[in-house]
């Protein structure tokens, strides 16, 4: 399961994020480590709003097995980096072409109560993903 981590420092690399998460799951001092959790992949997701030119940094971590991912998310939500608490949740990849809110029939009239339809997706974003070796 992919896990989305919010609140990481700008200067962190994929290797450092992997090291931090590994220490969080199996700390030396803990009496209750999460056994069996394996970090398959660890990436940094950078998103920039084109109108403000400000980069936002997020972590993407693939945790297996998926049945232990929610326990891992709970452990990550108690972590802090540089005095800031990180937030994590399951990552759901959404593709612009597979948007369920698109009209099912081309040329169909939009539902009159759907006023915020175009506000939901941020279309002015540029994203960049870097792996653990970048």
C-alpha positions, 0 to 999 in steps of 0.5 A, spaced: 500 500 500 502 506 498 502 511 504 502 519 503 506 523 508 505 530 509 510 535 513 517 532 511 522 537 510 524 540 504 532 538 504 530 530 505 532 525 500 529 519 499 534 515 502 533 519 509 526 518 508 527 511 508 532 511 514 527 515 518 521 510 517 525 504 518 527 507 525 520 509 526 517 502 525 523 498 529 525 503 534 531 500 539 527 502 545 520 500 543 517 494 546 512 493 541 515 494 534 511 493 528 514 486 525 513 484 518 513 491 515 517 492 509 518 498 505 518 496 498 519 503 495 520 510 498 520 517 493 519 524 494 513 527 491 514 535 489 508 539 487 508 546 485 503 551 483 504 554 477 501 561 479 505 562 486 511 558 484 511 555 491 514 547 491 510 543 496 514 536 498 511 530 500 513 523 501 510 516 498 512 510 501 510 503 499 509 498 505 508 491 504 504 487 507 498 491 506 494 489 512 500 492 516 500 498 513 494 501 517 498 500 523 504 503 520 500 509 518 498 510 526 506 509 528 508 515 522 502 519 525 506 520 532 513 522 528 515 528 528 521 531 524 525 538 526 519 539 531 513 538 526 509 533 526 508 529 520 501 526 517 500 520 513 494 516 510 493 511 504 495 514 498 490 514 492 492 515 485 487 519 481 488 520 474 485 526 470 482 521 465 479 516 470 475 522 473 468 519 476 465 526 476 466 526 468 459 526 464 457 519 463 454 521 456 458 526 452 453 532 451 449 531 457 447 536 461 450 537 468 447 536 474 444 542 477 446 541 484 453 540 482 456 547 482 463 546 485 465 540 480 470 544 477 473 547 484 475 540 486 481 538 482 487 543 482 489 543 475 495 548 475 500 544 478 506 541 476 509 535 479 516 531 480 517 525 483 524 523 485 526 516 487 531 514 493 537 515 489 536 522 487 
